[in-house]
Amino acid sequence: MQGLTMQELKLGQSASTSKTISEADVYLFAGITGDLNPAHVNEPYAEETRFGGRIAHGMLSAGLISAVIGMQLPGPGTIYMGQDLKFLAPVRMGDTVTATVTVRELDPARNRVVLETTCENQAGKRLIAGQALVMPPGA
Protein backbone atom coordinates (compact mmCIF):
# COMPACT_ATOMS: atom_id res chain seq x y z
CA MET A 1 0.00 0.00 0.00
CA GLN A 2 1.48 3.31 -1.08
CA GLY A 3 0.15 6.83 -0.78
CA LEU A 4 -0.09 9.42 -3.50
CA THR A 5 3.10 10.44 -5.28
CA MET A 6 4.00 14.03 -6.16
CA GLN A 7 2.60 13.47 -9.67
CA GLU A 8 -0.77 12.38 -8.23
CA LEU A 9 -1.19 15.35 -5.86
CA LYS A 10 -3.09 18.50 -6.84
CA LEU A 11 -3.36 21.93 -5.24
CA GLY A 12 -6.52 22.16 -3.14
CA GLN A 13 -6.83 18.40 -2.71
CA SER A 14 -7.95 17.52 0.82
CA ALA A 15 -8.80 14.64 3.12
CA SER A 16 -10.27 14.38 6.62
CA THR A 17 -10.87 12.02 9.49
CA SER A 18 -13.10 12.41 12.55
CA LYS A 19 -13.01 10.97 16.05
CA THR A 20 -15.11 11.51 19.14
CA ILE A 21 -12.70 12.06 22.02
CA SER A 22 -13.51 9.87 25.01
CA GLU A 23 -12.35 9.93 28.59
CA ALA A 24 -10.48 6.69 27.86
CA ASP A 25 -8.64 8.39 24.97
CA VAL A 26 -7.44 11.13 27.33
CA TYR A 27 -6.25 8.68 30.00
CA LEU A 28 -4.55 6.43 27.43
CA PHE A 29 -2.80 9.43 25.87
CA ALA A 30 -1.70 10.61 29.32
CA GLY A 31 -0.31 7.17 30.11
CA ILE A 32 1.48 6.76 26.78
CA THR A 33 3.08 10.21 26.84
CA GLY A 34 3.51 10.71 30.57
CA ASP A 35 1.64 14.04 30.31
CA LEU A 36 -0.41 13.85 33.49
CA ASN A 37 -1.17 17.57 33.61
CA PRO A 38 -4.10 17.91 36.05
CA ALA A 39 -5.96 20.01 33.46
CA HIS A 40 -6.46 16.70 31.65
CA VAL A 41 -6.78 14.09 34.41
CA ASN A 42 -7.94 15.80 37.64
CA GLU A 43 -11.51 17.12 37.55
CA PRO A 44 -11.44 19.06 40.88
CA TYR A 45 -8.26 20.83 39.77
CA ALA A 46 -9.56 21.43 36.23
CA GLU A 47 -12.82 22.91 37.51
CA GLU A 48 -10.79 25.77 39.03
CA THR A 49 -9.05 26.60 35.72
CA ARG A 50 -10.29 29.03 33.10
CA PHE A 51 -11.76 26.06 31.22
CA GLY A 52 -14.06 25.07 34.11
CA GLY A 53 -13.35 21.37 33.69
CA ARG A 54 -11.02 18.84 32.15
CA ILE A 55 -9.85 19.26 28.57
CA ALA A 56 -8.15 16.83 26.22
CA HIS A 57 -4.46 17.18 25.40
CA GLY A 58 -3.95 19.45 22.39
CA MET A 59 -1.52 16.94 20.93
CA LEU A 60 -4.19 14.23 21.05
CA SER A 61 -6.23 16.19 18.52
CA ALA A 62 -3.09 17.08 16.57
CA GLY A 63 -2.40 13.35 16.32
CA LEU A 64 -5.48 13.08 14.11
CA ILE A 65 -3.68 15.31 11.59
CA SER A 66 -0.87 12.76 11.54
CA ALA A 67 -3.42 10.01 10.86
CA VAL A 68 -4.74 11.85 7.79
CA ILE A 69 -1.24 12.49 6.46
CA GLY A 70 -0.02 8.96 7.09
CA MET A 71 -3.10 7.11 5.89
CA GLN A 72 -4.87 9.32 3.33
CA LEU A 73 -3.11 12.41 1.99
CA PRO A 74 -0.50 11.82 0.79
CA GLY A 75 -0.87 8.50 2.65
CA PRO A 76 1.29 5.45 3.39
CA GLY A 77 4.99 6.00 2.82
CA THR A 78 4.81 9.75 3.47
CA ILE A 79 7.62 11.21 5.58
CA TYR A 80 6.45 13.87 8.04
CA MET A 81 9.15 16.56 8.07
CA GLY A 82 7.64 19.36 10.14
CA GLN A 83 4.50 20.78 11.68
CA ASP A 84 3.47 24.21 12.96
CA LEU A 85 0.39 24.31 15.20
CA LYS A 86 -1.73 26.96 16.85
CA PHE A 87 -4.12 25.71 19.53
CA LEU A 88 -7.17 27.94 19.29
CA ALA A 89 -9.81 26.31 21.51
CA PRO A 90 -10.04 23.43 23.99
CA VAL A 91 -11.32 19.95 23.25
CA ARG A 92 -13.61 18.38 25.81
CA MET A 93 -14.50 14.76 26.32
CA GLY A 94 -17.35 13.94 23.97
CA ASP A 95 -16.28 16.44 21.30
CA THR A 96 -16.00 15.07 17.79
CA VAL A 97 -12.80 16.39 16.24
CA THR A 98 -12.38 16.48 12.47
CA ALA A 99 -8.82 16.83 11.20
CA THR A 100 -8.40 18.06 7.63
CA VAL A 101 -5.30 18.44 5.51
CA THR A 102 -5.27 20.41 2.25
CA VAL A 103 -2.49 20.60 -0.34
CA ARG A 104 -1.24 24.21 -0.48
CA GLU A 105 2.19 24.01 -2.19
CA LEU A 106 3.91 21.44 -4.38
CA ASP A 107 7.69 21.41 -4.89
CA PRO A 108 8.34 18.59 -7.37
CA ALA A 109 12.07 19.40 -7.65
CA ARG A 110 12.58 18.65 -3.94
CA ASN A 111 9.66 16.19 -3.56
CA ARG A 112 8.10 18.34 -0.82
CA VAL A 113 4.49 19.24 -0.13
CA VAL A 114 3.12 21.94 2.18
CA LEU A 115 -0.23 21.04 3.71
CA GLU A 116 -2.67 23.28 5.55
CA THR A 117 -3.72 21.39 8.68
CA THR A 118 -6.82 22.09 10.75
CA CYS A 119 -8.99 20.53 13.42
CA GLU A 120 -12.59 21.54 14.08
CA ASN A 121 -15.21 20.33 16.54
CA GLN A 122 -18.73 19.15 15.82
CA ALA A 123 -19.98 22.75 15.86
CA GLY A 124 -17.46 23.82 13.21
CA LYS A 125 -15.32 25.72 15.74
CA ARG A 126 -11.68 25.78 14.72
CA LEU A 127 -9.56 24.08 17.39
CA ILE A 128 -6.17 23.87 15.70
CA ALA A 129 -4.65 25.65 12.70
CA GLY A 130 -1.29 24.91 11.20
CA GLN A 131 0.90 23.81 8.37
CA ALA A 132 2.86 20.62 7.70
CA LEU A 133 5.81 19.88 5.46
CA VAL A 134 5.89 16.35 4.09
CA MET A 135 7.72 14.22 1.58
CA PRO A 136 5.26 12.07 -0.36
CA PRO A 137 6.21 8.52 -1.30
CA GLY A 138 8.45 8.10 -4.35
CA ALA A 139 7.10 7.36 -7.79
Stockholm file with secondary structure:
# STOCKHOLM 1.0

chainA/1-139         MQGLTMQELKLGQSASTSKTISEADVYLFAGITGDLNPAHVNEPYAEETRFGGRIAHGMLSAGLISAVIGMQLPGPGTIYMGQDLKFLAPVRMGDTVTATVTVRELDPARNRVVLETTCENQAGKRLIAGQALVMPPGA
#=GR chainA/1-139 SS CCCCCGGGCCTTCEEEEEEECCHHHHHHHHHHHCCCCHHHHCHHHHHTSTTSSCCCCHHHHHHHHHHHHHHTSSCTTCEEEEEEEEECSCCCTTCEEEEEEEEEEEETTTTEEEEEEEEECTTCCEEEEEEEEEECCCC
#=GC SS_cons         CCCCCGGGCCTTCEEEEEEECCHHHHHHHHHHHCCCCHHHHCHHHHHTSTTSSCCCCHHHHHHHHHHHHHHTSSCTTCEEEEEEEEECSCCCTTCEEEEEEEEEEEETTTTEEEEEEEEECTTCCEEEEEEEEEECCCC
//
